[in-house]
Amino acid sequence: MRRGISIGCLLALLAACACAQTTLIRNATVLTVTKGTIENGSVLIENGKIAAIGKNVSAPADATVVDATGKYLMPGIIDCHSHTAIEGGVNEGTVSDSSMVNIKDVIDPTDINIYRGLAGGLTISNVLHGSANAIGGQTIVVKLRWGKSAQEMIMQGAKPGIKFALGENPKRQGYPGSFSGAALSGHSHGCGRSDSGKLHRSQELSGRVERV
């Protein structure tokens, strides 16, 4: 628990320092994930991007310096299935196929869970509809940027997706009334190929299909 709090607090501090052009975080236990652990390590951030990592990293005289002694620093956590920051309800459950709707139209940048997620080390979320119907709608990947607008939260370059729920949840709504019905709904609206062999548009929209 103590380690988790240290990581979360340090990431929150890093987010708060993002407005500074150059920031040096030093004396941290850096968990690189792919390159091992660096004790008493430093991370240099320039214009919002990591410029250097190591034990002896120098920075310009005007850089903001954060002393992270006794704390842990690691890459931000990515939530691949999130319902955070959705305004007005997570489900579009009026029809079996609501692929025409898009989560980006209902992102609420004032949702306090964005701030709480940052405090826990979460930095990116794939925001999805719920599972009330077989095809919930189009998804959006956001960066948790507290204090920014909904448009500024959208992660540029991230591939779009669409939410399919082919399990137990759609049956509770009464349509489709079976697993095979949910599967058929998904197939007829884009999970399969047309007779001509061309991909349906909803499959072209994304290589990712979320099945619940």
Backbone as CSV, one residue per row, in Angstrom:
resi,resn,N_x,N_y,N_z,CA_x,CA_y,CA_z,C_x,C_y,C_z
1,MET,0.831,-1.207,0.000,0.000,0.000,0.000,0.863,1.255,0.000
2,ARG,1.926,1.221,0.801,2.784,2.396,0.889,3.429,2.696,-0.461
3,ARG,3.870,1.629,-1.147,4.487,1.809,-2.450,3.480,2.364,-3.444
4,GLY,2.269,1.845,-3.444,1.247,2.309,-4.368,0.926,3.773,-4.178
5,ILE,0.835,4.204,-2.930,0.564,5.613,-2.654,1.696,6.482,-3.170
6,SER,2.940,6.025,-2.989,4.084,6.803,-3.449,4.060,6.968,-4.961
7,ILE,3.756,5.892,-5.685,3.689,5.964,-7.143,2.588,6.924,-7.575
8,GLY,1.416,6.791,-6.966,0.290,7.635,-7.339,0.553,9.098,-7.075
9,CYS,1.088,9.399,-5.915,1.365,10.794,-5.560,2.398,11.399,-6.499
10,LEU,3.416,10.612,-6.854,4.448,11.139,-7.729,3.924,11.386,-9.130
11,LEU,3.063,10.495,-9.624,2.479,10.702,-10.946,1.554,11.905,-10.960
12,ALA,0.814,12.101,-9.861,-0.035,13.281,-9.767,0.810,14.545,-9.776
13,LEU,1.948,14.494,-9.070,2.854,15.628,-9.048,3.422,15.883,-10.432
14,LEU,3.740,14.802,-11.142,4.255,14.938,-12.501,3.225,15.587,-13.417
15,ALA,1.956,15.206,-13.252,0.899,15.805,-14.063,0.776,17.295,-13.770
16,ALA,0.941,17.647,-12.502,0.844,19.055,-12.109,1.987,19.874,-12.685
17,CYS,3.145,19.220,-12.925,4.309,19.925,-13.452,4.351,19.953,-14.976
18,ALA,3.329,19.363,-15.593,3.342,19.222,-17.055,3.372,20.570,-17.767
19,CYS,2.892,21.624,-17.057,2.860,22.950,-17.693,4.262,23.522,-17.837
20,ALA,5.227,23.059,-17.015,6.596,23.535,-17.126,7.250,22.932,-18.360
21,GLN,8.043,23.706,-19.083,8.650,23.205,-20.311,9.683,22.125,-20.033
22,THR,10.466,22.289,-18.954,11.483,21.305,-18.605,11.371,20.951,-17.126
23,THR,11.251,19.654,-16.848,11.137,19.174,-15.472,12.104,18.023,-15.259
24,LEU,12.836,18.057,-14.162,13.741,16.981,-13.790,13.245,16.347,-12.493
25,ILE,12.919,15.074,-12.554,12.555,14.309,-11.362,13.773,13.483,-10.978
26,ARG,14.257,13.665,-9.768,15.500,12.989,-9.394,15.348,12.225,-8.076
27,ASN,16.302,11.320,-7.850,16.377,10.520,-6.615,15.198,9.561,-6.447
28,ALA,14.544,9.185,-7.551,13.415,8.261,-7.472,13.878,6.826,-7.737
29,THR,13.091,5.866,-7.274,13.261,4.484,-7.713,12.445,4.360,-8.994
30,VAL,13.122,4.310,-10.130,12.465,4.343,-11.433,12.194,2.911,-11.903
31,LEU,10.924,2.574,-12.044,10.515,1.265,-12.559,10.269,1.420,-14.057
32,THR,11.244,1.055,-14.863,11.126,1.291,-16.305,10.200,0.285,-16.984
33,VAL,9.898,-0.822,-16.317,9.073,-1.921,-16.813,9.828,-2.778,-17.835
34,THR,10.413,-2.159,-18.850,11.094,-2.928,-19.898,12.610,-2.985,-19.729
35,LYS,13.180,-2.062,-18.927,14.637,-1.987,-18.781,15.080,-2.101,-17.323
36,GLY,14.258,-2.748,-16.504,14.640,-2.949,-15.116,14.382,-1.751,-14.226
37,THR,14.973,-1.786,-13.030,14.769,-0.746,-12.017,16.034,0.072,-11.841
38,ILE,15.873,1.381,-11.757,17.007,2.280,-11.545,16.858,2.909,-10.171
39,GLU,17.749,2.551,-9.249,17.732,3.154,-7.919,18.331,4.555,-7.977
40,ASN,17.741,5.480,-7.233,18.202,6.879,-7.218,18.316,7.425,-8.646
41,GLY,17.301,7.119,-9.430,17.321,7.523,-10.825,16.676,8.877,-11.071
42,SER,16.876,9.372,-12.276,16.320,10.667,-12.671,15.624,10.535,-14.016
43,VAL,14.601,11.351,-14.185,13.871,11.401,-15.460,13.744,12.863,-15.865
44,LEU,14.192,13.166,-17.069,14.113,14.528,-17.593,12.966,14.616,-18.587
45,ILE,12.088,15.609,-18.385,10.934,15.808,-19.262,11.063,17.177,-19.931
46,GLU,10.998,17.172,-21.248,11.090,18.408,-22.012,9.884,18.529,-22.929
47,ASN,9.153,19.621,-22.800,7.959,19.875,-23.616,6.968,18.716,-23.575
48,GLY,6.792,18.163,-22.365,5.798,17.127,-22.164,6.222,15.730,-22.548
49,LYS,7.481,15.539,-22.981,7.957,14.216,-23.377,9.238,13.863,-22.629
50,ILE,9.429,12.553,-22.363,10.626,12.083,-21.672,11.826,12.248,-22.594
51,ALA,12.843,12.970,-22.104,14.036,13.233,-22.895,15.213,12.367,-22.469
52,ALA,15.260,11.989,-21.186,16.391,11.192,-20.699,16.007,10.475,-19.409
53,ILE,16.588,9.274,-19.215,16.404,8.499,-17.993,17.756,7.931,-17.595
54,GLY,18.079,7.987,-16.303,19.344,7.420,-15.840,19.669,7.860,-14.432
55,LYS,20.889,7.518,-13.999,21.319,7.909,-12.653,21.848,9.342,-12.622
56,ASN,22.549,9.737,-13.658,23.148,11.070,-13.704,22.618,11.817,-14.925
57,VAL,21.508,12.493,-14.715,20.876,13.243,-15.799,20.934,14.725,-15.446
58,SER,21.482,15.516,-16.347,21.570,16.956,-16.111,20.394,17.666,-16.743
59,ALA,20.134,18.869,-16.273,19.007,19.661,-16.771,19.415,21.125,-16.826
60,PRO,18.737,21.921,-17.663,19.019,23.353,-17.716,18.804,24.021,-16.354
61,ALA,19.457,25.155,-16.163,19.381,25.841,-14.872,17.965,26.285,-14.531
62,ASP,17.138,26.539,-15.541,15.786,27.028,-15.286,14.749,25.902,-15.202
63,ALA,15.199,24.651,-15.178,14.263,23.514,-15.118,13.607,23.423,-13.741
64,THR,12.368,22.953,-13.711,11.694,22.641,-12.444,12.234,21.307,-11.938
65,VAL,12.730,21.281,-10.706,13.338,20.076,-10.140,12.419,19.511,-9.061
66,VAL,12.096,18.225,-9.196,11.256,17.526,-8.221,12.111,16.489,-7.515
67,ASP,12.226,16.609,-6.190,12.984,15.639,-5.402,12.050,14.488,-5.032
68,ALA,12.301,13.317,-5.604,11.428,12.162,-5.394,12.058,11.127,-4.460
69,THR,12.857,11.581,-3.539,13.495,10.670,-2.591,12.440,9.849,-1.837
70,GLY,12.634,8.519,-1.817,11.699,7.648,-1.114,10.442,7.307,-1.899
71,LYS,10.362,7.764,-3.138,9.165,7.518,-3.958,9.525,6.691,-5.193
72,TYR,8.479,6.153,-5.832,8.636,5.322,-7.014,8.081,6.053,-8.224
73,LEU,8.735,5.854,-9.366,8.302,6.466,-10.613,8.204,5.381,-11.675
74,MET,7.082,5.340,-12.373,6.864,4.305,-13.386,6.014,4.857,-14.518
75,PRO,5.959,4.156,-15.657,5.081,4.600,-16.749,3.628,4.611,-16.302
76,GLY,2.839,5.467,-16.908,1.429,5.552,-16.566,0.686,4.278,-16.905
77,ILE,-0.368,4.000,-16.150,-1.196,2.807,-16.361,-2.228,3.104,-17.448
78,ILE,-2.472,2.132,-18.323,-3.470,2.255,-19.385,-4.662,1.366,-19.056
79,ASP,-5.844,1.967,-19.008,-7.082,1.221,-18.758,-7.736,0.919,-20.105
80,CYS,-7.753,-0.351,-20.481,-8.275,-0.740,-21.800,-9.797,-0.837,-21.851
81,HIS,-10.464,-0.786,-20.700,-11.930,-0.899,-20.659,-12.431,0.016,-19.550
82,SER,-12.840,1.210,-19.927,-13.217,2.222,-18.939,-14.572,2.848,-19.273
83,HIS,-15.298,3.233,-18.228,-16.541,3.995,-18.381,-16.415,5.363,-17.702
84,THR,-15.194,5.782,-17.426,-14.940,7.064,-16.775,-15.267,8.232,-17.705
85,ALA,-15.801,9.290,-17.134,-16.016,10.570,-17.833,-17.094,10.506,-18.904
86,ILE,-18.047,9.588,-18.747,-19.179,9.533,-19.685,-20.356,10.302,-19.082
87,GLU,-20.859,11.274,-19.796,-21.959,12.106,-19.311,-23.308,11.534,-19.751
88,GLY,-24.246,11.422,-18.818,-25.621,11.066,-19.163,-25.916,9.593,-19.266
89,GLY,-25.050,8.737,-18.748,-25.314,7.299,-18.773,-24.419,6.555,-19.735
90,VAL,-24.038,5.342,-19.355,-23.057,4.587,-20.120,-23.686,3.739,-21.225
91,ASN,-24.999,3.459,-21.106,-25.659,2.576,-22.064,-26.580,3.323,-23.024
92,GLU,-26.582,2.884,-24.280,-27.561,3.340,-25.266,-28.438,2.121,-25.543
93,GLY,-29.317,1.815,-24.596,-30.011,0.538,-24.607,-31.367,0.535,-25.269
94,THR,-31.671,1.525,-26.092,-32.998,1.608,-26.705,-33.151,0.696,-27.916
95,VAL,-32.019,0.344,-28.527,-32.034,-0.540,-29.698,-30.910,-1.557,-29.559
96,SER,-30.993,-2.632,-30.317,-29.950,-3.655,-30.255,-28.647,-3.179,-30.887
97,ASP,-28.756,-2.364,-31.909,-27.577,-1.851,-32.622,-27.581,-0.331,-32.551
98,SER,-26.675,0.232,-31.748,-26.551,1.703,-31.684,-25.143,2.115,-32.102
99,SER,-24.674,1.493,-33.183,-23.314,1.757,-33.660,-23.139,3.173,-34.195
100,MET,-24.245,3.890,-34.372,-24.147,5.246,-34.899,-23.708,6.266,-33.839
101,VAL,-23.789,5.906,-32.557,-23.431,6.860,-31.501,-21.945,6.760,-31.193
102,ASN,-21.399,7.826,-30.598,-19.954,7.890,-30.352,-19.683,8.471,-28.965
103,ILE,-18.849,7.787,-28.208,-18.520,8.230,-26.855,-17.888,9.620,-26.839
104,LYS,-17.171,9.984,-27.899,-16.492,11.289,-27.889,-17.476,12.450,-27.775
105,ASP,-18.748,12.200,-28.103,-19.757,13.258,-28.026,-20.259,13.491,-26.613
106,VAL,-19.931,12.573,-25.685,-20.467,12.702,-24.313,-19.362,12.625,-23.260
107,ILE,-18.123,12.966,-23.631,-17.037,12.988,-22.655,-17.215,14.187,-21.732
108,ASP,-17.165,13.931,-20.418,-17.308,14.983,-19.411,-15.942,15.250,-18.778
109,PRO,-15.269,16.346,-19.155,-13.924,16.616,-18.638,-13.903,17.033,-17.167
110,THR,-15.082,17.257,-16.570,-15.139,17.664,-15.158,-15.397,16.477,-14.234
111,ASP,-15.493,15.278,-14.770,-15.707,14.097,-13.944,-14.563,13.947,-12.947
112,ILE,-14.855,13.929,-11.654,-13.829,13.876,-10.615,-13.007,12.594,-10.702
113,ASN,-13.550,11.562,-11.356,-12.807,10.306,-11.489,-11.585,10.446,-12.397
114,ILE,-11.548,11.476,-13.216,-10.336,11.753,-13.997,-9.206,12.119,-13.039
115,TYR,-9.497,13.004,-12.110,-8.500,13.429,-11.120,-8.078,12.251,-10.243
116,ARG,-9.067,11.468,-9.803,-8.763,10.323,-8.945,-7.941,9.280,-9.688
117,GLY,-8.250,9.086,-10.980,-7.468,8.149,-11.771,-6.017,8.578,-11.888
118,LEU,-5.790,9.864,-12.127,-4.425,10.385,-12.195,-3.686,10.170,-10.875
119,ALA,-4.369,10.393,-9.780,-3.745,10.223,-8.465,-3.330,8.776,-8.220
120,GLY,-3.999,7.843,-8.902,-3.653,6.435,-8.758,-2.690,5.940,-9.823
121,GLY,-2.231,6.821,-10.704,-1.253,6.426,-11.705,-1.824,6.131,-13.082
122,LEU,-3.137,6.312,-13.262,-3.771,6.062,-14.557,-3.583,7.278,-15.461
123,THR,-3.150,7.050,-16.703,-2.908,8.182,-17.601,-3.705,8.115,-18.906
124,ILE,-4.091,6.907,-19.345,-4.823,6.742,-20.609,-5.973,5.770,-20.391
125,SER,-7.141,6.083,-20.973,-8.304,5.195,-20.872,-8.938,4.995,-22.244
126,ASN,-9.343,3.763,-22.505,-10.176,3.458,-23.669,-11.611,3.464,-23.174
127,VAL,-12.364,4.511,-23.507,-13.690,4.728,-22.928,-14.749,4.087,-23.831
128,LEU,-15.568,3.223,-23.225,-16.528,2.417,-23.968,-17.950,2.626,-23.472
129,HIS,-18.906,2.285,-24.319,-20.291,2.162,-23.875,-20.430,0.947,-22.956
130,GLY,-21.584,0.826,-22.337,-21.885,-0.335,-21.519,-22.299,-1.521,-22.374
131,SER,-22.825,-2.553,-21.708,-23.128,-3.817,-22.390,-24.618,-4.117,-22.449
132,ALA,-25.452,-3.080,-22.430,-26.897,-3.309,-22.416,-27.407,-3.859,-23.739
133,ASN,-26.722,-3.526,-24.830,-27.160,-4.020,-26.134,-25.989,-4.647,-26.884
134,ALA,-26.297,-5.343,-27.949,-25.270,-6.109,-28.654,-24.173,-5.223,-29.231
135,ILE,-24.550,-4.085,-29.802,-23.566,-3.152,-30.354,-23.798,-1.790,-29.693
136,GLY,-22.915,-1.436,-28.788,-23.129,-0.247,-27.974,-22.802,1.061,-28.660
137,GLY,-21.774,1.086,-29.471,-21.386,2.325,-30.130,-19.882,2.468,-30.246
138,GLN,-19.456,3.584,-30.812,-18.043,3.824,-31.094,-17.318,4.314,-29.842
139,THR,-16.087,3.866,-29.695,-15.290,4.154,-28.501,-14.303,5.288,-28.773
140,ILE,-13.645,5.760,-27.710,-12.640,6.805,-27.857,-11.539,6.597,-26.824
141,VAL,-10.295,6.828,-27.230,-9.149,6.745,-26.314,-8.809,8.156,-25.855
142,VAL,-8.710,8.346,-24.542,-8.448,9.679,-24.000,-7.227,9.646,-23.081
143,LYS,-6.571,10.767,-23.003,-5.546,10.986,-21.986,-6.206,11.735,-20.831
144,LEU,-5.915,11.337,-19.619,-6.543,11.958,-18.451,-5.865,13.293,-18.176
145,ARG,-6.405,14.335,-18.747,-5.835,15.680,-18.622,-6.794,16.530,-17.815
146,TRP,-6.624,16.521,-16.512,-7.511,17.248,-15.610,-7.408,18.745,-15.878
147,GLY,-8.549,19.385,-16.045,-8.572,20.821,-16.310,-8.619,21.169,-17.786
148,LYS,-8.511,20.156,-18.663,-8.578,20.398,-20.095,-9.995,20.127,-20.612
149,SER,-10.255,20.545,-21.844,-11.570,20.321,-22.447,-11.684,18.875,-22.939
150,ALA,-12.897,18.475,-23.284,-13.115,17.127,-23.796,-12.320,16.894,-25.075
151,GLN,-12.281,17.874,-25.945,-11.542,17.739,-27.195,-10.046,17.582,-26.934
152,GLU,-9.535,18.300,-25.936,-8.108,18.228,-25.615,-7.730,16.900,-24.959
153,MET,-8.699,16.191,-24.421,-8.430,14.899,-23.796,-8.278,13.776,-24.817
154,ILE,-8.832,13.932,-26.002,-8.784,12.863,-27.009,-7.340,12.618,-27.441
155,MET,-6.929,11.354,-27.411,-5.559,10.986,-27.762,-5.410,10.928,-29.276
156,GLN,-4.627,11.842,-29.793,-4.430,11.912,-31.238,-3.667,10.684,-31.733
157,GLY,-4.133,10.120,-32.845,-3.453,8.976,-33.427,-3.943,7.630,-32.933
158,ALA,-4.746,7.632,-31.872,-5.278,6.366,-31.361,-6.365,5.849,-32.294
159,LYS,-6.357,4.551,-32.562,-7.335,3.974,-33.476,-8.725,3.976,-32.851
160,PRO,-9.755,4.256,-33.639,-11.123,4.182,-33.116,-11.530,2.736,-32.916
161,GLY,-12.570,2.516,-32.135,-13.064,1.171,-31.887,-14.577,1.166,-31.825
162,ILE,-15.137,-0.008,-31.602,-16.578,-0.130,-31.441,-16.851,-1.202,-30.405
163,LYS,-17.890,-0.990,-29.592,-18.195,-1.888,-28.483,-19.223,-2.935,-28.896
164,PHE,-18.835,-4.210,-28.813,-19.754,-5.330,-29.013,-19.909,-6.063,-27.684
165,ALA,-21.102,-6.420,-27.319,-21.354,-7.203,-26.110,-22.139,-8.447,-26.515
166,LEU,-21.438,-9.567,-26.594,-22.058,-10.785,-27.118,-22.232,-11.838,-26.026
167,GLY,-22.371,-11.409,-24.793,-22.497,-12.341,-23.691,-23.837,-12.256,-22.990
168,GLU,-23.810,-12.287,-21.659,-25.027,-12.368,-20.856,-25.800,-11.056,-20.794
169,ASN,-25.093,-9.933,-20.758,-25.753,-8.649,-20.513,-26.845,-8.278,-21.526
170,PRO,-26.610,-8.399,-22.840,-27.680,-8.026,-23.771,-28.955,-8.843,-23.589
171,LYS,-28.840,-10.096,-23.148,-30.013,-10.944,-22.949,-30.937,-10.383,-21.870
172,ARG,-30.374,-9.661,-20.919,-31.186,-9.117,-19.826,-32.156,-8.052,-20.313
173,GLN,-31.842,-7.451,-21.448,-32.726,-6.436,-22.014,-33.872,-7.060,-22.819
174,GLY,-33.747,-8.368,-23.088,-34.793,-9.050,-23.852,-34.542,-9.081,-25.346
175,TYR,-33.488,-8.423,-25.791,-33.176,-8.438,-27.222,-31.660,-8.311,-27.395
176,PRO,-31.013,-9.189,-28.096,-31.526,-10.499,-28.479,-31.791,-11.358,-27.230
177,GLY,-32.570,-12.416,-27.407,-32.951,-13.225,-26.262,-32.058,-14.412,-26.013
178,SER,-30.971,-14.557,-26.771,-30.086,-15.706,-26.614,-28.684,-15.318,-27.035
179,PHE,-27.714,-16.160,-26.670,-26.346,-15.925,-27.096,-26.238,-15.963,-28.616
180,SER,-26.926,-16.927,-29.220,-26.868,-17.039,-30.679,-27.489,-15.817,-31.348
181,GLY,-28.531,-15.250,-30.710,-29.141,-14.036,-31.243,-28.192,-12.856,-31.180
182,ALA,-27.456,-12.743,-30.065,-26.471,-11.664,-29.933,-25.358,-11.823,-30.953
183,ALA,-24.911,-13.069,-31.148,-23.861,-13.325,-32.129,-24.344,-13.005,-33.543
184,LEU,-25.588,-13.382,-33.825,-26.154,-13.103,-35.151,-26.272,-11.605,-35.378
185,SER,-26.666,-10.870,-34.334,-26.774,-9.417,-34.444,-25.429,-8.806,-34.775
186,GLY,-24.389,-9.264,-34.081,-23.051,-8.755,-34.358,-22.586,-9.126,-35.752
187,HIS,-22.898,-10.340,-36.173,-22.468,-10.787,-37.505,-23.146,-9.982,-38.609
188,SER,-24.435,-9.747,-38.442,-25.177,-9.053,-39.497,-24.883,-7.563,-39.529
189,HIS,-24.228,-7.045,-38.461,-23.928,-5.617,-38.429,-22.437,-5.338,-38.455
190,GLY,-21.643,-6.326,-38.868,-20.258,-5.955,-39.114,-19.196,-6.896,-38.630
191,CYS,-19.521,-7.966,-37.870,-18.476,-8.872,-37.419,-17.982,-9.775,-38.532
192,GLY,-18.809,-9.978,-39.572,-18.426,-10.880,-40.650,-18.138,-10.128,-41.927
193,ARG,-18.165,-10.863,-43.013,-17.930,-10.263,-44.316,-19.214,-10.309,-45.146
194,SER,-19.327,-9.408,-46.051,-20.479,-9.416,-46.952,-20.277,-10.493,-48.019
195,ASP,-21.309,-10.735,-48.816,-21.209,-11.755,-49.856,-20.114,-11.444,-50.865
196,SER,-19.821,-10.153,-51.022,-18.804,-9.765,-51.990,-17.398,-9.928,-51.436
197,GLY,-17.299,-10.267,-50.130,-15.985,-10.472,-49.531,-15.395,-9.209,-48.936
198,LYS,-16.112,-8.094,-49.050,-15.616,-6.844,-48.490,-16.000,-6.745,-47.027
199,LEU,-15.143,-6.114,-46.257,-15.439,-5.928,-44.843,-16.590,-4.971,-44.664
200,HIS,-17.476,-5.267,-43.708,-18.516,-4.316,-43.347,-17.873,-3.076,-42.756
201,ARG,-18.565,-1.944,-42.815,-17.994,-0.691,-42.352,-17.628,-0.743,-40.877
202,SER,-18.463,-1.368,-40.047,-18.177,-1.379,-38.617,-16.944,-2.200,-38.302
203,GLN,-16.597,-3.158,-39.155,-15.351,-3.887,-38.948,-14.178,-3.063,-39.453
204,GLU,-14.398,-2.327,-40.536,-13.348,-1.451,-41.028,-12.995,-0.382,-40.007
205,LEU,-13.984,-0.002,-39.201,-13.795,1.068,-38.230,-12.696,0.728,-37.249
206,SER,-12.549,-0.550,-36.928,-11.550,-0.903,-35.937,-11.164,-2.356,-36.048
207,GLY,-9.931,-2.629,-35.720,-9.486,-4.002,-35.624,-9.809,-4.586,-34.267
208,ARG,-10.307,-3.758,-33.359,-10.610,-4.210,-32.005,-12.108,-4.359,-31.848
209,VAL,-12.545,-5.480,-31.329,-13.945,-5.696,-30.963,-13.993,-6.114,-29.520
210,GLU,-14.651,-5.351,-28.688,-14.750,-5.653,-27.265,-15.908,-6.610,-27.050
211,ARG,-15.617,-7.801,-26.543,-16.656,-8.777,-26.280,-16.820,-8.941,-24.775
212,VAL,-18.053,-8.820,-24.298,-18.342,-8.931,-22.879,-19.374,-10.025,-22.665
